[in-house]
Amino acid sequence: LYALERRFLGLTPSLVRPFRRRSAIAKQNRQLQLNPHDVSAKTELARLYIEGRKYAEAKEILLGIETQMEHSAEYWSDLGLCELALGRTDEGERSMLRALEISPRVKYGLPYLRLGEAYARSDAEKALAYLRQFQEIHSSSCEAYYRLGSVYEKMGKMEEARQSYRECRAIYRTLPRYMKRRERKWAFRSYLKTR
């Protein structure tokens, strides 16, 4: 049942991914022992820590390579994500906006979504402004509409949340078959939210 669910829906967490991540972290650490100034290894290590929700460790690595990466939108996006996850909303917003200034479509607009999530409970207008910008970039993504609905829920805007979930399902029905596999779990989650 687990194998079938992972293949067709993907709602349950992967049992293999944490082991792969741990192995990749060990590999990058070995690389850094051989060459402590390897910026690409540090960048990849920070990304792996972010994936594993170890934001303080990732932030420490990222701050150590700021001078080499100051023109990278992905760098500022990753640093902003760490700051937001650690509860440093103002610093996170500054980093995310710097990433978007360098490249407005960095990570397919993910900084807009993360900023919308961060301000969902404290500043509804700012959150909505960021979410609308995210929607402009991600107009045909099931995941985008599902996450948008989740943020609306956090804000207590239940009708807008239900509309986003309905949009998610409508988009899924129009996708070509090869894209449906990737987007199926978001459509299914939206279905559960609108039952």
Backbone bond lengths (Angstrom), bond angles and torsions (degrees), N, CA, C in turn:
res aa  C-N    CA-C-N  psi(-1)  N-CA   C-N-CA  omega(-1)  CA-C   N-CA-C  phi
1 L - - - 1.466 - - 1.528 111.12 -
2 Y 1.337 115.44 -41.77 1.469 119.70 179.59 1.535 110.36 -61.45
3 A 1.332 115.57 -45.57 1.474 119.90 -179.09 1.524 111.08 -61.90
4 L 1.337 116.35 -41.78 1.465 119.90 178.71 1.522 111.48 -65.40
5 E 1.342 115.27 -42.27 1.467 119.22 -179.78 1.521 110.55 -64.01
6 R 1.336 117.23 -43.04 1.470 120.55 179.12 1.524 110.68 -62.99
7 R 1.339 116.45 -37.76 1.465 119.78 -177.29 1.528 112.46 -71.90
8 F 1.327 117.22 -42.03 1.461 119.76 -171.14 1.526 114.49 -101.74
9 L 1.346 118.64 -24.15 1.461 119.95 -179.78 1.522 112.68 -120.64
10 G 1.316 117.03 -52.98 1.470 120.44 179.31 1.511 114.29 78.62
11 L 1.346 117.44 29.81 1.464 120.20 178.88 1.521 112.00 -81.66
12 T 1.323 117.09 -34.20 1.463 120.33 -178.39 1.523 109.93 -79.74
13 P 1.341 117.41 151.12 1.469 119.54 -179.72 1.527 111.79 -68.74
14 S 1.292 115.27 149.27 1.469 120.65 177.36 1.523 109.82 -72.09
15 L 1.335 116.53 133.60 1.459 120.76 177.17 1.523 111.47 -80.00
16 V 1.328 115.74 -21.13 1.470 120.82 -175.11 1.526 111.88 -88.70
17 R 1.341 117.08 -32.95 1.465 120.96 -172.47 1.530 114.21 -56.24
18 P 1.357 120.40 -43.96 1.474 118.92 179.56 1.524 113.28 -59.66
19 F 1.351 116.84 -36.00 1.461 120.38 179.25 1.530 110.45 -70.33
20 R 1.331 115.71 -40.17 1.474 119.22 176.96 1.525 110.54 -63.74
21 R 1.347 116.04 -41.09 1.463 119.84 179.62 1.524 110.70 -63.87
22 R 1.337 116.94 -44.18 1.468 120.54 179.24 1.524 110.83 -60.81
23 S 1.328 116.74 -41.02 1.461 121.05 178.13 1.530 111.13 -64.71
24 A 1.337 116.27 -41.30 1.476 120.26 179.18 1.522 111.18 -66.85
25 I 1.335 117.91 -37.31 1.472 121.63 177.47 1.520 109.99 -63.59
26 A 1.340 116.88 -43.81 1.472 121.04 178.58 1.530 110.82 -61.77
27 K 1.333 115.66 -39.62 1.474 120.44 179.38 1.526 110.55 -63.43
28 Q 1.347 117.98 -45.43 1.465 120.86 -179.87 1.529 111.37 -66.93
29 N 1.326 116.74 -35.97 1.470 119.22 177.06 1.525 111.81 -65.23
30 R 1.343 116.08 -38.50 1.478 119.23 176.20 1.523 110.42 -63.84
31 Q 1.334 115.60 -40.88 1.464 119.97 178.56 1.535 110.76 -61.25
32 L 1.332 116.25 -39.95 1.465 120.29 -179.77 1.521 112.75 -72.40
33 Q 1.322 117.65 -25.64 1.458 119.98 173.73 1.518 110.44 -67.75
34 L 1.348 115.94 -36.22 1.461 120.70 178.43 1.524 111.45 -75.73
35 N 1.350 115.87 -36.78 1.459 120.73 -178.20 1.530 109.03 -141.57
36 P 1.333 117.07 90.11 1.471 120.47 -175.86 1.537 115.05 -63.32
37 H 1.339 117.03 -11.77 1.472 120.23 -177.75 1.527 112.58 -104.24
38 D 1.323 117.14 15.31 1.464 121.68 -179.04 1.534 109.65 -75.85
39 V 1.332 115.78 100.91 1.469 121.24 -175.36 1.532 111.24 -67.37
40 S 1.322 117.98 -38.74 1.470 119.87 -179.00 1.527 110.86 -65.80
41 A 1.340 116.98 -36.49 1.472 120.12 177.31 1.528 110.13 -66.92
42 K 1.324 117.25 -39.37 1.473 120.88 178.07 1.521 110.98 -65.99
43 T 1.333 116.36 -40.59 1.467 120.74 178.57 1.521 110.63 -62.35
44 E 1.331 116.33 -45.19 1.460 120.50 179.83 1.527 111.35 -66.33
45 L 1.337 117.02 -38.56 1.462 121.01 178.06 1.528 110.40 -63.26
46 A 1.323 117.29 -43.17 1.474 120.82 177.35 1.521 110.42 -61.74
47 R 1.335 117.45 -40.74 1.464 120.92 179.32 1.532 110.89 -62.54
48 L 1.325 115.95 -40.88 1.473 120.76 178.87 1.525 111.15 -65.63
49 Y 1.339 116.82 -39.25 1.462 119.95 177.08 1.533 111.08 -65.52
50 I 1.327 116.55 -38.90 1.473 120.18 177.64 1.532 109.53 -63.06
51 E 1.323 116.13 -44.44 1.467 120.57 178.77 1.533 110.98 -59.14
52 G 1.334 116.49 -35.00 1.460 121.58 178.74 1.521 113.59 -89.44
53 R 1.330 116.91 9.35 1.477 124.20 178.37 1.533 113.32 63.42
54 K 1.315 116.60 27.04 1.469 120.84 175.09 1.534 107.11 -98.70
55 Y 1.324 114.68 74.06 1.459 120.60 -170.02 1.522 113.21 -71.65
56 A 1.326 118.40 -34.89 1.468 120.07 -179.96 1.529 110.63 -64.58
57 E 1.344 116.68 -42.75 1.470 120.69 178.46 1.528 110.92 -64.86
58 A 1.344 115.72 -41.80 1.466 119.60 179.27 1.524 110.89 -63.36
59 K 1.329 116.27 -43.72 1.469 120.42 -179.06 1.531 110.86 -61.18
60 E 1.326 116.58 -42.20 1.469 120.34 -179.82 1.526 110.91 -59.54
61 I 1.333 116.31 -42.59 1.470 120.34 178.65 1.527 110.51 -65.80
62 L 1.326 116.27 -44.55 1.469 120.49 -177.58 1.523 111.99 -63.56
63 L 1.325 116.87 -39.92 1.468 119.14 178.99 1.525 111.58 -64.11
64 G 1.332 116.23 -27.17 1.464 120.40 179.51 1.515 114.21 -74.37
65 I 1.340 117.35 -14.58 1.475 119.62 -178.97 1.532 112.21 -119.30
66 E 1.327 116.32 19.04 1.471 119.51 -175.88 1.522 112.90 -58.99
67 T 1.337 117.62 -43.00 1.469 119.71 -176.12 1.535 111.61 -63.31
68 Q 1.331 116.61 -34.85 1.468 119.44 -179.94 1.528 112.09 -79.38
69 M 1.342 117.35 -24.30 1.459 120.78 -171.85 1.525 114.00 -113.63
70 E 1.332 117.55 11.99 1.469 119.59 -172.06 1.528 113.96 -63.04
71 H 1.344 118.17 -17.03 1.465 120.35 179.07 1.531 112.07 -100.21
72 S 1.331 117.13 9.49 1.464 121.25 -178.21 1.527 110.68 -98.59
73 A 1.329 116.53 121.42 1.465 120.91 177.98 1.528 110.83 -65.01
74 E 1.327 117.38 -38.19 1.470 120.66 179.96 1.523 110.99 -64.53
75 Y 1.326 116.65 -37.09 1.467 119.79 177.68 1.526 110.52 -60.08
76 W 1.328 116.98 -49.61 1.468 120.36 -177.58 1.525 111.40 -67.45
77 S 1.332 116.11 -32.45 1.464 119.58 176.35 1.530 110.73 -65.24
78 D 1.328 116.67 -44.71 1.473 120.69 178.44 1.529 111.48 -63.95
79 L 1.332 116.38 -42.98 1.465 119.99 179.06 1.531 110.21 -63.87
80 G 1.335 116.73 -42.34 1.458 120.93 178.02 1.520 111.95 -62.05
81 L 1.328 116.60 -39.63 1.459 121.14 177.97 1.527 111.02 -61.26
82 C 1.331 115.97 -42.81 1.472 120.32 177.64 1.526 110.91 -62.51
83 E 1.320 116.35 -46.20 1.471 120.62 -179.36 1.533 110.75 -60.29
84 L 1.334 116.96 -45.17 1.460 120.65 179.60 1.523 111.08 -62.79
85 A 1.330 116.44 -42.95 1.467 120.77 -179.19 1.522 111.73 -65.73
86 L 1.333 116.43 -28.39 1.473 121.10 179.76 1.526 112.12 -89.38
87 G 1.336 116.86 6.35 1.457 120.96 176.36 1.516 115.10 84.33
88 R 1.332 117.78 9.88 1.468 122.25 179.91 1.531 108.01 -97.82
89 T 1.337 115.50 74.23 1.464 121.83 -169.98 1.524 112.91 -63.08
90 D 1.326 117.92 -44.69 1.471 120.15 -178.37 1.525 111.64 -63.07
91 E 1.345 116.08 -45.29 1.472 120.14 178.97 1.527 110.40 -65.10
92 G 1.349 115.63 -39.83 1.461 119.68 178.53 1.517 111.87 -62.96
93 E 1.325 116.38 -41.95 1.468 120.46 178.88 1.529 110.41 -62.94
94 R 1.330 117.13 -43.12 1.473 119.51 179.33 1.528 111.06 -59.51
95 S 1.331 116.19 -44.63 1.471 119.80 -179.44 1.520 111.22 -65.68
96 M 1.334 116.79 -43.40 1.464 120.36 179.96 1.530 111.00 -63.40
97 L 1.322 117.09 -42.31 1.467 120.01 179.94 1.526 111.10 -66.25
98 R 1.334 116.14 -34.10 1.471 119.21 176.16 1.527 110.12 -65.13
99 A 1.352 116.59 -40.59 1.472 120.64 177.02 1.523 110.46 -60.76
100 L 1.331 116.66 -44.20 1.467 121.07 -178.73 1.523 112.09 -70.07
101 E 1.320 116.19 -28.46 1.468 120.59 176.29 1.521 110.04 -67.20
102 I 1.336 116.51 -39.18 1.467 121.01 178.49 1.524 110.41 -71.08
103 S 1.353 116.52 -44.20 1.459 121.24 -179.50 1.527 109.78 -147.96
104 P 1.339 118.21 103.94 1.469 121.09 -175.65 1.522 114.82 -58.91
105 R 1.352 117.55 -20.43 1.463 120.31 -178.77 1.525 112.19 -108.42
106 V 1.332 117.41 21.84 1.463 120.27 -178.65 1.525 109.99 -57.43
107 K 1.329 115.39 133.11 1.471 122.30 -179.19 1.524 111.97 50.54
108 Y 1.330 115.08 38.01 1.472 121.91 178.22 1.527 112.45 55.06
109 G 1.330 115.63 37.68 1.468 119.95 175.62 1.519 114.96 81.61
110 L 1.330 118.36 10.81 1.469 121.28 -178.38 1.533 113.58 -54.75
111 P 1.352 119.92 -37.79 1.471 118.49 177.65 1.526 113.67 -55.65
112 Y 1.343 117.17 -36.15 1.466 119.37 178.35 1.531 110.68 -62.36
113 L 1.334 116.02 -43.33 1.463 120.10 179.89 1.522 111.25 -63.89
114 R 1.328 116.58 -45.91 1.467 120.22 -178.50 1.535 110.85 -63.85
115 L 1.334 116.85 -37.36 1.463 119.39 177.63 1.533 110.67 -69.30
116 G 1.336 116.14 -38.09 1.456 119.41 175.66 1.518 111.70 -61.11
117 E 1.330 116.53 -41.94 1.470 121.36 177.87 1.529 110.54 -64.67
118 A 1.330 116.06 -41.95 1.473 120.43 -176.42 1.525 111.91 -64.43
119 Y 1.343 116.39 -34.87 1.469 119.94 -176.54 1.536 113.19 -99.57
120 A 1.337 116.85 4.90 1.470 120.43 -174.62 1.517 113.01 -56.15
121 R 1.332 117.75 -36.98 1.464 120.03 -176.65 1.528 113.18 -98.27
122 S 1.330 117.44 -22.67 1.467 119.05 -173.62 1.527 113.69 -100.07
123 D 1.350 118.15 -29.71 1.462 120.85 -176.66 1.532 108.72 -148.19
124 A 1.336 115.77 87.64 1.468 121.32 -172.72 1.524 112.74 -59.74
125 E 1.325 117.85 -40.89 1.466 120.69 -177.40 1.525 111.34 -65.07
126 K 1.328 115.28 -43.66 1.471 119.33 178.76 1.529 109.85 -64.69
127 A 1.331 116.38 -42.41 1.466 120.99 179.05 1.525 110.70 -59.07
128 L 1.331 116.93 -46.23 1.468 120.77 -179.89 1.520 112.07 -63.83
129 A 1.327 116.72 -38.30 1.475 120.31 178.90 1.529 110.25 -61.82
130 Y 1.338 116.48 -44.71 1.466 119.85 178.64 1.525 111.12 -65.63
131 L 1.329 116.96 -40.46 1.461 120.74 -178.63 1.525 111.66 -65.76
132 R 1.313 117.42 -36.36 1.468 119.90 178.26 1.529 110.64 -65.82
133 Q 1.341 116.19 -38.44 1.466 119.32 177.52 1.526 110.39 -66.12
134 F 1.323 116.33 -38.53 1.461 120.62 177.21 1.530 110.43 -62.57
135 Q 1.320 116.75 -42.22 1.456 122.21 -178.24 1.526 111.34 -63.48
136 E 1.335 117.14 -35.62 1.468 120.74 178.98 1.527 110.99 -61.39
137 I 1.334 115.86 -38.41 1.464 120.38 -178.96 1.522 110.92 -77.34
138 H 1.342 116.44 -37.76 1.467 122.37 -172.26 1.519 112.22 -108.43
139 S 1.312 118.32 45.86 1.465 121.13 -171.33 1.526 113.90 -68.69
140 S 1.339 119.35 -17.64 1.467 120.20 -178.30 1.526 112.56 -122.41
141 S 1.317 117.08 30.11 1.457 120.72 -179.62 1.526 110.45 -111.67
142 C 1.331 116.54 125.12 1.467 121.16 176.69 1.524 110.57 -61.79
143 E 1.335 116.10 -42.49 1.464 119.83 179.79 1.521 110.88 -59.19
144 A 1.335 116.98 -41.25 1.464 120.60 -179.06 1.520 111.25 -59.92
145 Y 1.330 116.31 -45.46 1.467 119.01 -178.53 1.527 111.72 -70.74
146 Y 1.334 117.05 -34.88 1.465 118.98 177.38 1.530 110.21 -64.19
147 R 1.317 115.97 -46.94 1.474 119.98 -179.29 1.532 110.75 -65.59
148 L 1.315 115.90 -36.36 1.465 120.09 176.41 1.534 110.00 -61.39
149 G 1.326 116.37 -43.92 1.456 120.40 176.76 1.521 112.46 -61.27
150 S 1.321 116.74 -38.70 1.468 121.12 178.53 1.524 111.28 -62.66
151 V 1.333 116.10 -40.59 1.462 119.67 179.39 1.526 110.07 -68.64
152 Y 1.340 117.27 -41.41 1.467 119.61 176.03 1.534 110.71 -58.50
153 E 1.334 116.43 -38.44 1.471 120.02 177.72 1.521 110.75 -61.23
154 K 1.331 116.16 -44.41 1.470 120.12 179.03 1.524 111.02 -59.76
155 M 1.331 115.09 -32.55 1.456 119.62 -178.82 1.532 112.07 -83.09
156 G 1.331 116.95 -4.64 1.457 120.98 -178.84 1.522 113.58 80.62
157 K 1.352 117.78 11.94 1.472 121.93 -179.97 1.528 107.72 -94.44
158 M 1.336 116.13 79.40 1.456 121.02 -170.36 1.536 113.21 -70.35
159 E 1.335 118.02 -35.01 1.465 119.43 179.67 1.529 110.58 -67.12
160 E 1.349 116.38 -42.93 1.476 119.97 176.65 1.528 110.99 -63.62
161 A 1.340 116.30 -37.68 1.466 120.68 178.27 1.530 109.95 -62.08
162 R 1.341 116.89 -47.66 1.467 119.94 179.78 1.526 111.24 -62.39
163 Q 1.337 116.70 -37.53 1.461 120.38 177.87 1.532 110.91 -63.33
164 S 1.332 117.16 -41.08 1.469 120.81 177.87 1.522 111.00 -63.88
165 Y 1.332 116.76 -40.94 1.470 119.86 178.40 1.531 111.02 -65.66
166 R 1.343 116.98 -38.44 1.465 119.77 177.21 1.532 110.56 -65.30
167 E 1.348 115.94 -40.74 1.475 120.59 177.03 1.531 110.47 -60.41
168 C 1.322 116.21 -40.49 1.467 121.45 179.06 1.523 110.29 -57.87
169 R 1.322 116.35 -47.26 1.467 120.42 -179.12 1.527 111.37 -68.26
170 A 1.331 116.44 -37.35 1.474 120.09 179.10 1.529 110.53 -64.40
171 I 1.339 116.46 -42.18 1.465 120.64 178.69 1.526 110.22 -63.49
172 Y 1.327 116.35 -41.84 1.469 120.60 -179.30 1.529 111.06 -57.17
173 R 1.331 116.34 -41.37 1.470 119.86 -178.16 1.527 112.26 -65.03
174 T 1.342 117.67 -24.50 1.469 120.44 -178.01 1.531 113.24 -91.61
175 L 1.332 117.15 -8.00 1.465 119.73 -175.49 1.524 111.60 -72.93
176 P 1.334 116.44 147.48 1.473 118.67 172.48 1.528 110.10 -67.14
177 R 1.323 116.91 157.66 1.464 121.99 -173.18 1.534 112.86 -55.39
178 Y 1.342 117.14 -40.27 1.465 119.54 -175.70 1.533 112.43 -65.80
179 M 1.346 117.29 -22.59 1.465 119.90 179.37 1.535 112.31 -91.57
180 K 1.326 116.51 -18.68 1.466 119.70 -175.17 1.516 112.00 -65.50
181 R 1.312 118.62 -34.55 1.468 121.02 179.94 1.520 110.99 -57.71
182 R 1.335 115.93 -44.28 1.465 120.98 -176.77 1.527 111.65 -70.97
183 E 1.321 116.88 -34.38 1.464 120.94 -173.50 1.535 113.40 -96.62
184 R 1.346 117.26 -4.24 1.466 120.49 -172.78 1.523 113.60 -59.06
185 K 1.328 116.61 -41.51 1.473 118.07 -175.90 1.527 112.05 -64.53
186 W 1.354 116.31 -32.91 1.467 118.93 179.62 1.529 110.31 -71.87
187 A 1.331 116.49 -38.08 1.462 119.91 176.99 1.530 110.44 -65.37
188 F 1.337 116.39 -40.81 1.466 119.81 -179.86 1.532 110.81 -66.18
189 R 1.329 117.10 -41.86 1.462 120.21 177.14 1.531 110.96 -61.78
190 S 1.320 115.68 -39.63 1.468 119.38 178.06 1.523 110.76 -65.26
191 Y 1.338 116.52 -38.60 1.462 120.25 176.75 1.527 110.48 -59.83
192 L 1.335 116.97 -44.00 1.463 120.45 179.52 1.533 111.75 -62.82
193 K 1.333 116.39 -33.65 1.465 120.46 -179.17 1.526 112.22 -73.47
194 T 1.338 117.28 -24.08 1.473 119.11 -174.52 1.527 112.81 -108.26
195 R 1.301 117.02 9.58 1.484 120.21 179.05 1.518 111.11 -66.36
